[in-house]
Amino acid sequence: MSYDDNPYYNPEKHGLVKVTEHELAEASYSFDILAVWKGAAGYYLATDSGCSCPTPFEDYEGVADMTGPLTVEQAIEESSNLKRTAYNPTYDIVGFNQFIAAIRASETVALPMDNGS
């Protein structure tokens, strides 16, 4: 998948808005990202990890490769489960709480109108 079509960098091409993301592990020339997007059908979650070479979510072609659609409560529950089973579940608890707060706050944010593209 090209950078232009990558849902992480260009979510609008997939009818999504990126809500928030959280690093599940301390980044050391690598990434371990849990991200949440919002679409017309609900919330979508995805994780991706790797060294500094690959582009995050480069193998994702769209919502079919993500978990969802979910309600806001399901998105929070699934995110919490992923955090609990992460390599270091105690890493950045404050940041994870902010991540959960961002998901909750997004409930009241309207999606941009589809521009037909």
Wavefront OBJ file of the C-alpha trace (Angstrom):
o trace
v 0.000 0.000 0.000
v 1.236 3.456 -0.797
v 1.694 6.160 1.806
v -1.150 8.114 0.158
v -3.604 5.255 0.781
v -2.351 4.316 4.259
v -5.274 4.684 6.722
v -2.877 5.813 9.468
v -1.695 8.856 7.513
v -4.738 9.443 5.296
v -7.795 8.127 7.161
v -10.180 10.320 5.171
v -9.542 8.115 2.115
v -11.220 5.310 4.073
v -14.114 7.356 5.453
v -12.397 7.645 8.838
v -11.103 10.253 11.237
v -8.210 9.291 13.505
v -9.343 9.722 17.110
v -6.179 8.909 19.058
v -3.224 6.584 19.366
v -1.054 5.149 22.112
v 2.407 3.585 22.134
v 2.062 0.266 23.943
v 5.820 0.048 24.544
v 8.640 2.515 24.933
v 9.825 3.489 21.487
v 13.470 2.664 20.891
v 13.949 2.842 17.134
v 10.659 0.998 16.908
v 6.915 1.434 17.268
v 4.076 -0.498 18.919
v 0.995 1.570 18.160
v -2.619 1.097 19.166
v -4.771 3.478 17.132
v -8.480 4.291 17.081
v -10.437 5.771 14.203
v -14.061 6.834 13.932
v -16.225 6.218 10.889
v -19.905 6.434 10.042
v -20.472 2.839 11.256
v -18.555 3.241 14.529
v -15.052 2.963 15.925
v -12.166 0.936 14.485
v -9.033 -0.273 16.269
v -5.760 -1.502 14.905
v -2.299 -2.258 16.226
v 0.984 -2.330 14.404
v 4.553 -2.713 15.528
v 7.961 -2.888 13.985
v 11.451 -1.512 13.874
v 12.244 1.893 12.445
v 12.255 0.613 8.848
v 8.610 -0.185 8.018
v 5.918 2.456 7.856
v 3.255 2.034 10.556
v 0.122 0.343 9.214
v 1.635 -0.120 5.749
v -0.074 -3.521 5.436
v -3.530 -2.135 6.271
v -5.758 -1.620 3.243
v -8.709 -0.147 5.145
v -11.397 -0.947 7.684
v -11.535 -4.605 6.626
v -8.091 -5.017 8.233
v -9.154 -3.337 11.479
v -11.295 -4.424 14.415
v -14.717 -2.855 14.129
v -17.090 -1.290 13.786
v -17.403 -0.957 17.547
v -19.356 1.231 19.931
v -17.358 3.654 22.042
v -17.615 1.306 25.040
v -16.482 -1.683 22.957
v -13.537 0.359 21.636
v -12.513 1.243 25.190
v -12.907 -2.347 26.386
v -10.890 -3.777 23.497
v -8.187 -1.114 23.957
v -7.993 -1.958 27.663
v -7.661 -5.668 26.844
v -4.847 -4.926 24.396
v -3.076 -2.766 26.984
v -3.496 -5.427 29.671
v -1.889 -8.088 27.438
v 0.888 -5.849 26.079
v 4.546 -6.720 26.652
v 4.782 -4.079 29.394
v 1.218 -3.314 30.531
v 2.375 -0.775 33.130
v 4.174 1.384 30.545
v 2.751 4.935 30.338
v -0.452 4.518 32.358
v -1.017 8.298 32.359
v -0.773 8.369 28.555
v -3.150 5.433 28.279
v -5.689 7.185 30.512
v -5.458 10.208 28.189
v -5.948 7.851 25.228
v -9.174 6.501 26.813
v -10.344 10.056 27.578
v -9.810 11.005 23.920
v -11.982 8.084 22.792
v -14.758 9.161 25.171
v -14.489 12.804 24.064
v -14.762 11.810 20.406
v -18.353 10.653 20.915
v -19.514 14.243 20.641
v -17.339 15.108 17.625
v -19.180 15.003 14.301
v -17.536 13.376 11.327
v -16.722 15.625 8.375
v -19.178 15.401 5.516
v -18.273 12.973 2.749
v -16.892 14.989 -0.133
v -17.617 12.213 -2.615
v -14.014 11.273 -3.237
l 1 2 3 4 5 6 7 8 9 10 11 12 13 14 15 16 17 18 19 20 21 22 23 24 25 26 27 28 29 30 31 32 33 34 35 36 37 38 39 40 41 42 43 44 45 46 47 48 49 50 51 52 53 54 55 56 57 58 59 60 61 62 63 64 65 66 67 68 69 70 71 72 73 74 75 76 77 78 79 80 81 82 83 84 85 86 87 88 89 90 91 92 93 94 95 96 97 98 99 100 101 102 103 104 105 106 107 108 109 110 111 112 113 114 115 116 117
